[in-house]
């Protein structure tokens, strides 16, 4: 398990990933918010690929005004450091208030993830 997510978050991400792989719920609530404190990048992660246990799907905002749905590996996120040597961090206080599609719509309108 990566230090970026808790065991509970991993379980919920995997459950969403299994549903996504089966074609069931493709618009879940995000489970975890990761961010770079010194580089304006944010990831709202909604599901974890059960086949490899490393690839996550969610809303990716690299801070360049073009947030989009996509996939990234947790192992890659764990290796990222910002310009001031700050690693990617988990937002311990994140509580999702809308479905992933609504976060995407708002991010597209604003050019970034707003909450």
C-alpha distances in whole Angstrom, upper triangle without the diagonal:
4,7,8,8,8,8,11,11,8,11,14,12,12,16,17,16,18,21,21,21,24,25,25,24,24,25,22,21,19,16,15,17,15,18,20,22,25,25,25,22,20,18,18,15,17,15,12,14,13,15,12,9,9,12,13,17,19,21,21,24,24,27,30,31,30,27,26,23,21,18,16,12,9,10,13,13,11,14,17,19,22,26,26,23,20,17,15,15,14,17,17,20,20,22,22,26,27,25,24,27,29,27,27,31,31,29,32,35,33,32,29,26,28,26
4,5,6,8,9,12,11,9,13,15,13,14,17,18,17,19,22,21,22,25,26,26,25,24,24,22,21,18,15,13,14,13,15,16,19,21,21,21,19,17,15,16,14,16,15,12,14,15,16,13,10,9,12,12,16,17,19,19,21,21,24,26,28,27,24,24,22,20,16,14,11,7,7,11,10,8,11,13,15,19,22,22,19,17,13,12,11,11,15,15,18,18,20,21,25,26,25,23,26,28,25,26,29,29,27,29,32,31,29,26,24,26,24
4,6,7,9,12,11,11,14,16,14,16,19,20,19,22,24,24,25,28,29,28,27,26,25,23,21,18,15,12,13,11,14,15,16,19,20,20,18,17,15,16,15,17,17,15,17,18,20,17,14,12,15,14,18,18,20,19,21,21,23,26,28,27,24,24,23,21,18,16,13,10,10,12,11,8,11,13,14,17,21,20,17,15,11,10,9,9,12,12,16,16,19,20,24,25,25,23,27,28,25,26,29,29,27,29,32,30,29,25,23,25,22
4,7,10,12,10,10,13,14,13,15,18,18,17,20,22,22,23,26,27,26,24,23,22,20,18,15,12,9,10,8,10,12,14,17,17,17,15,13,11,12,11,14,14,13,16,17,19,17,13,12,13,12,15,15,16,16,17,17,20,23,24,24,21,21,19,18,16,13,11,8,9,11,8,7,11,12,13,15,19,19,16,13,10,8,7,6,9,10,14,13,16,17,21,22,22,20,23,24,21,22,26,25,23,26,28,26,25,21,19,21,19
4,7,8,6,6,10,11,10,12,14,15,15,18,19,19,21,23,24,24,21,21,20,17,16,13,10,7,9,9,12,15,17,20,20,19,17,14,12,12,10,12,12,11,14,15,18,16,12,11,13,11,14,14,16,16,18,19,22,25,26,25,22,21,19,18,16,14,12,9,11,13,11,10,14,15,17,19,23,22,20,17,14,11,9,7,10,10,13,12,14,15,19,20,20,18,22,23,20,22,25,25,23,26,28,27,26,22,20,21,19
4,5,5,6,9,10,10,12,14,15,16,18,20,21,22,24,25,24,22,22,22,18,17,14,11,9,12,12,15,18,19,22,23,22,20,18,16,15,13,14,14,13,16,16,19,17,14,14,16,14,17,17,19,20,22,23,25,28,29,28,25,24,22,21,19,17,16,12,14,17,15,14,17,18,20,22,26,25,23,20,17,14,12,9,11,10,13,13,14,16,20,21,21,20,24,25,22,24,27,27,26,29,31,30,29,25,22,23,21
4,5,5,6,9,10,10,12,14,15,16,19,20,21,23,24,23,22,22,22,19,17,16,12,12,15,15,19,21,23,26,26,26,23,21,18,17,14,15,14,13,15,15,17,16,12,14,16,15,17,18,21,22,24,26,28,31,32,31,27,26,24,23,20,19,17,14,16,19,17,16,20,21,23,25,29,29,26,23,20,18,16,13,15,13,16,16,17,18,21,22,22,21,25,26,24,26,29,29,28,31,33,32,32,28,25,26,23
4,5,5,6,9,10,11,13,14,15,17,18,20,21,23,21,19,20,20,16,15,13,10,10,14,15,19,22,23,27,27,26,24,20,18,16,14,13,13,13,16,15,19,18,14,15,17,15,17,17,20,22,24,26,28,31,31,30,26,25,23,22,20,20,18,16,18,21,19,18,22,23,25,27,31,30,28,25,22,19,17,13,14,13,14,14,14,15,18,20,19,19,23,24,22,24,27,27,27,29,32,31,31,27,24,25,22
4,5,5,6,8,10,11,12,14,15,16,18,20,21,20,17,18,17,13,12,10,6,7,11,12,16,19,21,24,24,23,20,17,14,12,10,10,10,10,13,14,17,16,13,13,14,12,13,14,16,18,20,22,24,27,27,26,23,22,19,19,17,16,15,13,16,18,16,16,20,20,22,24,28,28,26,22,19,16,14,11,12,11,13,12,12,13,16,17,16,16,20,21,19,21,24,24,23,26,28,27,27,24,20,22,19
4,5,5,6,9,10,10,12,14,15,16,18,20,19,17,17,18,15,14,12,9,9,13,13,17,20,22,25,25,24,21,18,15,14,10,10,9,8,11,10,14,13,9,10,12,10,13,14,17,18,21,23,25,28,28,27,23,22,19,18,16,15,13,11,14,16,15,15,18,20,22,24,28,28,26,23,19,17,15,13,15,14,16,15,16,16,19,20,18,17,21,22,21,22,25,26,25,27,30,29,28,25,22,24,21
4,5,5,6,9,10,11,12,14,15,17,18,17,16,17,17,14,14,13,10,12,15,17,20,23,26,29,28,27,24,21,18,16,13,11,10,9,11,10,14,14,11,13,14,12,14,16,19,21,24,26,28,31,31,29,26,24,21,20,18,18,16,14,17,20,19,19,22,23,26,28,32,32,30,27,23,20,19,16,17,16,18,17,16,16,20,20,18,18,21,23,22,23,26,27,26,29,31,31,31,27,24,26,23
4,5,5,6,8,10,11,12,14,15,17,15,13,14,14,10,10,10,7,10,13,15,19,23,25,28,27,26,23,19,16,13,11,9,8,9,12,11,15,15,12,14,14,12,13,13,16,19,22,24,26,29,29,27,23,22,19,18,17,17,17,15,18,20,19,19,23,24,26,28,32,32,30,27,23,20,19,15,16,15,16,14,14,13,16,16,15,14,18,19,18,20,23,24,23,26,28,28,28,25,22,23,20
4,5,5,6,9,10,10,12,14,15,14,12,12,13,10,10,9,7,9,12,14,17,20,23,26,25,23,20,17,13,11,8,6,4,5,8,9,13,13,10,11,10,8,9,10,14,16,19,21,24,26,26,24,20,19,15,15,13,13,13,12,15,17,16,17,20,21,24,25,29,30,28,25,21,18,17,14,16,16,17,15,14,13,17,16,14,13,16,18,17,18,21,22,21,24,26,26,26,23,20,22,20
4,5,5,6,9,9,10,12,14,13,13,13,14,12,13,12,10,12,16,17,20,23,26,29,28,27,23,20,17,15,11,9,6,5,7,6,10,10,8,10,10,9,11,13,16,18,22,24,27,29,29,27,23,21,18,16,14,15,14,13,16,18,17,18,21,23,26,28,32,32,30,27,24,21,20,17,19,19,21,18,18,17,20,19,17,16,19,21,20,21,24,25,25,26,29,30,29,26,23,25,23
4,5,5,6,9,10,11,12,11,10,12,13,10,12,12,11,14,17,19,23,26,28,31,30,29,25,22,19,16,13,10,7,8,9,8,12,14,11,14,14,12,13,14,18,20,24,26,29,31,30,28,24,22,19,18,16,18,17,16,19,22,21,22,25,26,29,31,34,35,33,30,27,24,22,20,21,20,21,19,18,16,19,18,16,15,18,20,20,21,24,25,25,27,30,30,30,27,24,26,24
4,5,5,6,9,10,10,9,7,8,9,7,9,9,9,12,15,17,21,24,27,30,28,26,23,20,16,13,10,7,5,7,9,9,13,14,12,14,12,10,10,11,14,17,21,23,26,28,27,25,21,19,15,15,14,16,16,16,19,21,20,21,24,25,28,29,33,34,32,29,26,22,22,19,19,20,20,18,16,14,17,15,12,12,14,17,17,17,20,22,22,23,26,27,26,24,21,23,21
4,5,5,6,8,10,10,9,9,11,10,12,12,11,14,16,18,21,24,27,30,28,26,23,20,16,14,11,8,4,5,5,6,9,11,9,11,10,8,8,11,14,17,20,23,26,27,27,24,21,18,14,13,12,13,14,14,17,19,18,20,23,23,27,28,32,33,31,29,25,22,22,19,21,21,23,20,19,17,20,18,15,14,16,19,18,18,21,23,22,24,27,28,27,24,22,24,23
4,5,5,6,9,9,9,10,13,12,14,15,14,17,20,21,25,28,31,33,32,30,27,24,20,18,14,11,8,8,7,6,9,12,11,13,12,12,12,14,18,20,24,26,29,31,31,28,24,22,18,17,15,17,17,17,20,22,22,23,26,27,30,32,36,37,35,32,29,25,25,23,24,24,25,23,22,20,22,20,17,16,18,21,21,21,24,26,26,27,30,31,30,28,26,28,26
4,5,5,6,5,6,8,10,10,13,14,14,17,20,22,25,29,32,34,32,30,27,24,20,18,15,11,9,10,10,10,13,15,14,16,15,13,12,14,18,20,24,27,29,31,30,27,24,21,17,17,16,18,19,19,22,24,23,25,28,29,32,33,37,38,36,34,30,27,26,24,25,25,25,22,21,19,20,18,15,15,16,19,20,20,22,24,24,25,28,29,29,27,25,27,25
4,5,5,6,6,6,9,9,12,13,14,17,19,21,24,27,30,32,30,28,25,22,18,16,13,10,8,9,9,10,12,14,14,15,13,11,10,12,15,18,21,24,27,28,27,24,21,18,14,13,13,16,17,18,21,22,22,24,26,27,30,31,35,36,35,32,29,25,25,23,24,25,25,22,21,19,20,18,14,13,14,17,18,17,20,22,22,23,26,27,26,25,23,25,24
4,5,8,9,9,13,13,16,16,17,19,22,23,26,29,32,34,32,30,27,24,20,19,15,13,10,10,8,8,9,12,13,14,12,12,11,14,17,20,23,26,29,30,29,26,23,20,16,15,14,16,17,18,21,22,22,24,27,27,31,32,36,38,36,34,30,27,27,25,26,27,28,25,24,22,24,22,18,16,18,21,21,20,23,26,25,26,29,30,29,27,25,28,27
4,6,8,10,13,14,17,18,19,22,24,26,29,32,35,37,35,33,30,27,23,21,18,15,12,13,11,11,12,15,16,18,16,16,15,17,20,23,26,29,32,33,32,29,26,22,19,18,17,20,20,22,24,26,26,28,30,31,34,36,40,41,39,37,33,30,30,28,29,29,30,27,26,23,25,22,19,18,19,22,23,22,25,27,27,28,30,32,31,30,28,30,29
4,7,7,11,12,16,17,18,21,24,25,28,31,35,37,34,32,29,26,22,20,18,14,13,14,13,13,15,18,18,19,17,16,14,16,18,21,25,28,30,31,30,27,24,20,17,17,17,20,21,22,25,26,26,28,31,31,34,36,39,41,39,37,34,30,30,28,29,30,30,27,25,22,23,20,17,16,16,19,21,20,22,24,25,25,28,29,29,28,26,28,28
4,6,9,10,14,16,17,20,23,25,28,31,34,37,35,32,29,26,22,20,17,14,12,14,14,14,16,19,19,21,18,17,15,16,19,22,25,28,31,32,30,27,24,21,18,18,18,21,22,23,26,27,27,29,32,32,35,36,40,41,40,37,34,30,30,27,27,28,28,25,23,20,21,18,15,15,15,18,20,19,21,24,24,25,27,29,29,28,25,27,26
4,6,6,10,12,14,17,20,22,25,29,31,34,32,29,26,23,20,17,14,11,10,13,14,15,17,20,19,20,18,15,13,13,16,19,22,26,28,29,28,25,21,19,15,16,17,20,21,22,25,26,25,27,30,30,33,34,37,38,37,34,31,28,27,24,24,25,25,21,19,16,17,14,11,11,12,15,16,16,18,20,21,22,24,26,26,24,22,24,23
4,6,10,11,14,16,18,20,23,26,29,31,29,27,24,20,17,14,13,9,9,12,13,15,17,19,18,19,16,13,10,11,13,16,19,22,25,26,24,21,18,15,12,13,14,17,19,20,23,24,23,25,28,28,30,31,35,36,35,32,29,26,26,23,23,24,24,21,19,16,17,14,10,9,9,13,14,13,15,18,18,19,21,23,23,21,19,22,21
4,7,9,12,15,16,19,21,25,27,30,28,25,22,19,16,13,12,9,10,14,15,17,20,21,20,20,17,14,11,10,11,15,18,21,23,24,22,20,17,14,11,13,15,18,20,20,24,24,23,25,28,27,30,30,33,35,34,31,28,25,24,21,21,22,22,18,16,13,13,10,6,6,6,9,10,11,12,15,15,16,19,20,20,19,17,18,18
4,6,9,12,14,17,20,23,26,28,27,24,21,18,15,11,10,6,8,12,14,16,19,20,18,18,16,13,11,10,12,15,18,21,23,25,23,21,18,16,13,14,15,17,19,19,23,23,21,24,27,26,28,29,32,34,33,29,27,23,22,19,18,19,19,15,13,10,11,9,6,6,8,10,11,12,14,16,16,18,20,21,22,19,17,18,17
4,6,9,11,15,18,21,23,26,25,22,20,16,13,9,9,6,9,13,16,18,21,21,19,19,17,14,12,10,11,15,17,20,22,24,22,21,17,16,13,15,16,18,19,19,22,23,21,23,26,25,27,27,31,31,31,27,25,21,20,16,15,16,15,12,10,6,8,6,4,6,9,10,9,12,14,14,15,17,19,20,20,18,14,15,13
4,6,8,11,14,18,20,23,21,19,16,12,10,6,5,4,8,11,14,17,20,20,17,16,15,11,10,7,9,12,14,17,19,21,20,19,15,14,12,13,13,15,16,15,19,19,17,19,22,21,23,24,27,28,27,24,21,17,16,13,12,13,13,10,9,6,9,8,7,6,10,11,9,11,14,14,14,17,19,19,19,16,12,14,12
4,7,10,14,17,19,22,22,20,17,13,10,7,6,5,8,10,14,15,19,18,15,15,14,11,11,9,11,14,16,19,20,23,23,21,18,17,15,15,14,15,16,14,17,18,16,17,21,20,22,23,27,27,26,22,20,16,14,11,11,11,11,9,8,7,11,11,10,10,14,14,13,15,18,18,17,20,22,22,21,18,15,16,13
4,7,10,14,16,19,18,16,14,10,8,6,5,7,10,11,15,17,20,19,15,14,14,11,11,10,11,12,14,16,18,21,21,20,16,16,15,15,14,14,14,12,15,16,13,14,18,17,19,20,23,23,22,19,16,12,11,7,7,8,9,7,8,8,12,13,13,11,15,16,13,15,18,18,16,20,22,21,20,17,13,15,12
4,7,10,12,15,15,13,11,7,6,5,6,9,12,14,17,20,22,21,18,16,15,12,12,10,10,10,11,13,14,18,18,17,14,15,14,14,14,13,14,12,16,16,12,14,17,15,16,17,20,20,20,16,14,10,9,6,5,8,9,6,9,9,12,13,13,12,15,15,12,14,17,16,14,17,19,18,17,14,10,12,9
4,7,10,12,12,11,8,6,5,7,8,11,13,14,17,20,22,20,17,15,14,12,12,11,11,10,10,11,13,16,17,17,14,15,15,14,13,12,13,10,13,13,9,10,13,12,13,13,17,17,16,13,10,7,5,4,6,9,11,9,12,13,16,17,17,15,18,18,14,16,19,18,16,19,21,19,18,14,12,13,12
4,6,9,8,7,6,4,6,9,11,15,17,17,20,23,25,23,20,17,17,15,15,13,12,10,9,9,10,14,15,16,13,15,16,16,15,13,14,12,15,13,10,11,13,10,11,10,13,14,13,10,9,5,5,7,7,11,12,11,14,15,18,19,19,17,19,19,15,16,19,18,15,18,20,18,16,12,11,12,12
4,5,5,6,5,7,9,12,14,18,20,20,23,26,27,24,22,19,19,17,18,16,15,12,11,9,10,13,16,16,15,17,18,18,17,15,16,14,15,13,10,11,12,9,8,7,10,10,10,7,6,5,6,9,10,13,15,14,18,19,21,22,23,20,23,22,19,19,22,20,17,20,22,19,17,14,13,15,14
4,6,7,8,9,12,15,17,21,23,23,26,29,31,28,25,23,22,20,21,19,17,15,13,12,12,15,17,19,17,20,21,21,21,19,19,17,18,17,13,14,14,12,10,8,10,9,10,7,8,7,7,10,10,13,15,15,18,20,22,23,24,22,25,24,20,21,24,21,19,22,23,20,18,15,14,15,14
4,6,8,11,14,17,20,23,25,26,28,31,32,30,27,24,24,22,23,21,19,16,14,12,11,14,16,18,18,20,22,22,22,20,20,19,19,17,14,15,15,11,9,6,7,6,8,6,9,9,11,14,14,17,18,18,22,23,25,26,27,25,27,26,22,23,25,23,20,22,23,20,18,16,16,17,17
4,6,9,12,16,18,22,24,24,26,30,31,28,26,23,22,20,21,19,17,13,11,8,7,10,13,15,15,17,19,19,19,17,18,18,18,16,13,15,14,10,9,6,7,9,10,9,10,9,11,14,15,18,19,19,22,22,24,25,25,23,24,24,20,20,23,21,17,19,21,18,15,13,14,15,16
4,7,10,13,16,20,22,23,26,29,30,28,26,23,22,19,19,17,14,11,8,7,5,9,10,12,12,15,17,17,18,17,19,18,19,17,14,16,16,13,12,9,11,12,13,11,12,10,12,14,13,17,18,16,19,19,21,21,22,20,21,20,17,17,19,17,14,16,17,14,12,9,10,12,13
4,7,10,13,16,19,19,22,25,26,24,22,19,18,16,15,13,11,8,6,4,5,9,10,11,10,12,14,14,14,13,15,14,16,14,11,13,14,11,11,9,12,14,14,12,11,9,10,12,12,16,17,15,18,18,20,20,20,17,19,19,15,15,18,16,13,15,17,15,12,9,9,12,13
4,7,10,13,16,17,19,23,24,22,20,18,16,13,13,10,8,6,5,6,8,11,12,12,9,11,12,12,13,12,14,13,16,14,11,13,15,12,13,12,15,16,16,14,12,9,10,10,10,14,14,12,15,14,16,16,16,14,16,16,12,12,15,14,11,14,16,14,12,9,7,10,10
4,6,9,12,13,16,19,21,19,17,15,13,10,9,7,6,5,6,8,10,13,14,13,9,10,10,10,10,9,11,11,14,13,10,12,15,13,14,14,18,19,18,16,13,10,10,10,10,13,14,12,14,13,15,15,14,11,14,15,11,11,15,14,12,14,17,16,14,11,9,12,11
4,7,10,12,15,18,20,19,17,15,13,10,8,5,5,7,9,11,13,16,15,14,11,10,9,10,11,11,13,12,16,15,12,15,18,16,18,18,21,22,22,19,16,13,12,10,10,13,13,10,11,9,12,11,11,8,11,12,9,10,13,13,11,14,17,16,15,12,9,11,10
4,6,8,11,14,17,16,13,12,10,6,6,4,7,8,11,14,16,19,18,17,13,12,10,10,9,9,11,10,14,14,12,14,17,16,19,19,23,24,23,20,17,13,13,11,12,14,14,11,12,11,14,13,11,9,12,14,11,12,16,16,14,17,20,19,18,15,12,15,13
4,7,10,13,16,16,13,13,11,7,6,5,8,11,14,17,19,21,21,19,15,13,10,10,10,12,13,13,16,17,15,17,20,20,22,23,27,28,27,24,21,17,16,14,14,16,16,13,12,10,13,12,9,7,11,13,11,12,15,16,16,18,20,20,20,17,14,17,15
4,7,9,12,12,10,10,9,6,5,7,11,13,16,19,22,24,23,21,17,15,12,11,9,11,11,11,15,16,15,17,20,20,23,25,28,29,28,25,22,18,18,15,17,18,19,16,16,14,16,15,12,11,13,16,15,15,18,20,19,20,23,24,23,20,18,20,19
4,6,9,8,6,7,6,4,6,9,13,14,18,20,23,25,25,23,19,17,14,12,9,10,9,9,12,14,14,15,18,19,22,24,28,29,27,24,21,18,18,16,18,19,20,18,18,17,20,19,16,14,17,20,18,18,22,23,22,23,26,26,25,23,20,23,21
4,5,6,6,7,5,6,8,11,15,16,20,21,25,26,27,24,21,18,15,12,10,10,10,11,13,15,15,17,19,21,24,26,30,31,29,27,23,20,21,19,21,22,24,22,22,20,23,22,19,17,19,22,21,20,24,25,24,25,28,29,27,25,23,26,25
4,6,5,8,8,10,11,15,18,20,24,25,28,30,30,28,25,22,18,16,13,14,12,13,15,17,18,19,21,23,26,29,33,34,31,29,25,23,23,21,23,24,26,23,23,22,25,24,21,19,22,25,24,23,27,28,27,28,32,32,31,28,26,29,27
4,6,9,9,11,13,17,20,21,25,26,29,31,31,28,26,23,20,17,14,14,13,14,15,17,19,19,21,23,27,30,33,34,32,30,26,24,25,23,26,27,29,27,27,25,28,27,24,22,24,27,26,25,29,31,29,30,33,34,32,30,28,31,30
4,5,7,10,13,16,19,20,23,24,27,29,30,27,25,22,19,16,13,12,10,11,11,14,15,16,18,20,24,26,30,31,28,27,23,21,22,21,24,25,27,25,26,25,28,27,24,22,24,27,26,25,29,30,28,29,33,33,31,29,27,30,29
4,6,8,11,15,18,19,22,23,26,28,29,27,24,22,19,16,12,12,9,9,10,13,14,14,17,19,22,25,29,29,27,25,21,19,19,18,21,21,24,22,23,22,26,25,22,20,23,26,24,24,28,29,27,29,32,32,30,27,25,28,27
4,6,10,13,16,16,19,19,23,25,26,24,21,19,17,14,10,8,5,5,7,9,10,11,13,15,19,21,25,26,23,22,18,16,17,16,19,20,23,21,22,22,25,24,22,20,22,25,23,22,26,27,25,26,30,29,27,25,23,26,25
4,7,10,13,13,17,17,21,22,23,21,18,16,13,10,6,6,4,6,8,9,10,12,14,15,19,21,25,26,24,22,19,16,17,17,19,21,23,21,22,21,24,22,20,17,19,22,20,19,23,24,22,23,27,27,25,22,21,24,23
4,7,10,11,14,15,19,21,21,19,16,14,11,8,5,6,6,7,10,11,10,13,15,15,19,20,24,26,24,21,18,15,15,14,16,18,20,17,18,17,20,19,16,13,16,18,17,16,20,21,19,20,24,24,22,19,17,21,20
4,7,9,13,15,18,19,19,16,13,11,7,6,4,7,9,10,13,13,13,15,18,17,20,22,25,27,25,23,20,16,17,16,17,19,20,17,18,15,18,16,13,10,12,15,14,13,16,18,16,17,21,21,19,17,15,19,18
4,6,10,13,15,17,16,14,10,8,5,6,6,9,11,12,15,15,13,16,18,18,20,21,24,26,25,22,19,16,16,14,15,18,18,15,15,13,15,13,11,7,10,12,10,9,13,14,12,14,17,17,16,14,12,15,14
4,7,10,12,14,13,11,7,6,4,6,8,10,13,14,17,16,14,17,19,17,19,19,22,24,24,21,19,15,16,15,15,18,18,14,15,13,14,13,11,7,9,10,8,7,10,11,9,11,14,14,12,10,8,12,12
4,6,9,11,11,9,6,5,6,6,8,9,12,13,16,14,12,15,16,14,16,16,19,21,21,18,16,13,14,14,15,18,19,16,17,15,17,16,15,11,12,14,11,9,13,13,10,11,15,14,11,9,9,12,13
4,5,7,8,7,4,7,9,10,12,12,15,15,18,15,13,16,17,14,16,14,17,19,19,17,16,13,14,15,15,18,19,16,18,16,18,17,16,13,14,14,11,10,13,12,8,10,13,11,9,6,7,10,12
4,6,8,8,7,9,11,12,13,12,15,15,17,14,12,15,15,12,13,12,14,16,17,15,14,12,14,15,16,20,21,18,21,20,21,21,20,17,18,18,15,14,16,15,12,13,16,14,10,9,10,13,15
4,6,7,8,11,14,15,16,16,18,19,20,17,15,18,18,14,14,12,13,16,17,16,16,14,15,17,17,21,21,19,21,20,22,21,21,18,19,19,15,14,16,15,11,12,14,12,8,7,9,11,14
4,6,8,11,14,15,17,17,20,21,22,19,17,21,20,17,17,15,15,18,20,19,19,17,19,20,20,24,24,22,24,23,24,23,23,20,20,20,17,15,16,15,12,12,14,12,8,8,11,14,16
4,6,10,13,15,18,18,22,22,24,21,20,23,23,20,20,18,19,21,23,21,21,19,21,21,21,25,24,22,23,22,22,21,21,18,17,17,14,12,13,12,9,8,10,8,4,6,9,12,15
4,6,10,12,15,16,19,21,23,20,19,22,22,19,21,19,20,23,24,23,22,19,21,21,21,25,25,22,23,21,22,20,19,16,15,16,13,10,12,12,8,7,10,9,6,7,10,13,16
4,7,9,12,14,17,18,21,18,17,20,21,18,20,18,20,23,23,21,20,17,19,19,18,22,22,18,20,17,18,16,15,12,12,13,10,7,10,10,6,6,10,9,7,6,7,11,13
4,6,10,12,16,17,20,18,17,20,21,19,21,20,23,25,25,23,22,19,20,19,20,23,23,19,20,17,19,16,14,11,10,12,10,7,10,11,8,8,12,12,10,9,10,13,15
4,7,10,14,15,18,17,16,19,21,19,22,22,25,27,26,24,22,19,20,19,19,22,22,19,19,16,18,15,13,9,9,12,10,7,11,13,11,11,14,15,13,12,12,15,16
4,7,11,13,16,14,14,17,18,17,20,21,24,26,25,23,21,17,19,18,20,22,23,20,21,18,20,18,15,12,12,15,13,11,14,16,14,14,18,18,16,15,14,18,18
4,7,10,12,11,11,14,16,15,19,20,23,25,24,22,19,16,18,17,19,21,23,20,21,19,21,20,17,14,15,18,16,14,18,19,17,17,21,21,19,17,16,20,20
4,7,9,7,8,11,12,12,15,17,20,22,20,19,16,13,15,15,18,20,22,20,21,20,23,21,19,16,18,20,18,16,20,21,18,19,23,22,20,18,17,20,20
4,5,5,6,9,10,11,15,17,21,22,20,19,15,13,15,15,18,20,22,20,22,21,25,24,22,18,21,23,21,20,23,24,22,23,26,26,23,21,20,23,22
4,5,5,6,9,10,13,16,20,21,18,16,13,10,12,12,15,17,20,18,20,20,23,23,21,19,21,23,21,20,24,25,22,24,27,26,24,21,19,22,21
4,5,5,7,9,13,16,19,20,17,16,12,11,13,14,18,19,22,21,23,23,27,27,25,22,25,27,24,24,28,28,25,27,30,29,26,24,22,25,24
4,5,5,7,10,13,16,18,15,15,11,10,13,14,18,20,23,21,24,24,27,27,25,22,24,26,23,22,26,26,23,25,28,27,24,21,21,24,23
4,5,5,9,11,15,16,14,12,9,7,9,11,14,17,19,18,21,21,24,24,23,20,22,24,21,20,24,24,21,23,26,24,22,19,18,21,20
4,6,8,12,15,16,13,11,7,6,9,11,14,16,19,19,22,22,26,26,25,23,25,27,23,24,27,27,24,26,29,27,25,22,21,23,22
4,7,10,13,14,11,11,8,8,11,14,17,19,22,22,25,25,29,29,28,25,28,29,26,25,29,29,25,27,30,28,26,23,22,25,24
4,7,10,11,9,8,6,6,10,13,16,19,21,21,24,24,27,27,27,24,26,27,24,23,27,26,23,24,27,25,22,20,19,22,22
4,7,8,5,5,4,6,10,13,16,19,21,21,25,25,28,29,29,26,28,29,25,25,28,27,24,26,28,25,23,20,20,22,22
4,5,5,5,6,8,11,14,16,19,21,21,24,25,28,28,28,26,28,28,24,24,27,25,22,24,26,23,20,18,18,20,20
4,5,7,10,12,14,18,19,22,24,24,28,28,31,31,32,29,31,31,27,27,29,27,24,26,27,24,22,20,21,22,23
4,6,9,12,14,17,19,21,23,24,27,28,31,32,33,30,32,32,28,28,31,29,26,28,29,26,24,22,22,23,23
4,6,10,12,16,18,20,23,23,27,28,31,32,32,30,32,32,28,29,31,30,27,29,31,28,25,23,23,24,24
4,7,8,12,14,16,19,19,23,24,27,29,29,27,29,29,25,26,29,27,24,27,28,25,23,20,20,21,21
4,6,10,12,15,18,18,21,23,26,27,27,24,27,28,24,24,28,26,23,26,28,25,23,20,19,21,20
4,7,10,13,15,15,18,19,22,23,23,21,24,24,20,21,24,23,20,23,25,23,21,17,16,18,17
4,6,9,12,12,15,17,20,22,22,20,23,23,20,21,24,23,20,23,25,23,21,18,16,17,15
4,6,9,9,12,14,17,19,19,18,21,21,18,20,23,21,19,23,25,22,22,18,15,16,14
4,5,6,9,11,15,17,18,17,20,19,16,18,21,19,18,21,23,21,20,17,14,14,11
4,6,9,12,15,18,19,19,22,21,19,21,24,22,21,25,26,24,24,20,17,17,13
4,6,10,12,15,17,18,21,20,17,20,22,20,20,23,24,22,23,19,16,15,11
4,6,9,12,14,14,17,16,13,16,19,17,16,20,21,19,20,16,13,12,9
4,6,9,12,13,16,14,13,16,18,16,17,20,21,20,21,18,14,13,10
4,6,8,9,12,11,9,13,15,14,14,18,19,18,19,16,12,12,9
4,7,10,12,10,9,13,14,12,14,17,17,17,19,17,13,12,9
4,7,8,6,7,10,11,10,12,15,15,16,18,16,12,12,10
4,5,5,7,9,10,11,12,14,16,17,18,16,13,14,13
4,5,5,6,9,10,10,12,14,15,16,14,11,13,12
4,5,5,6,9,10,10,12,14,15,14,12,14,14
4,5,5,6,8,10,11,12,14,13,11,11,12
4,6,5,6,9,10,10,11,10,7,8,9
4,6,5,6,9,10,10,9,8,10,11
4,6,5,6,9,10,10,10,11,13
4,5,5,6,8,8,7,7,10
4,5,5,5,5,5,7,9
4,6,5,7,8,10,13
4,6,8,9,10,13
4,5,7,7,11
4,7,9,12
4,6,9
4,6
4
